[in-house]
Amino acid sequence: VFYNVTYLFSTSKLVTSNLIFEEILPIYHHFQGIVEHQIN
């Protein structure tokens, strides 16, 4: 039972990380584009 709980926890953590990553990545690219535009 403990193994299942640990497995579920790590899996949900991984899914959450992926969701956050997918949310942040476009914002990061957008910000990077703004910075490059300001430099050039």
Residue pairs with C-beta under 8 A, 6 or more apart in sequence:
none
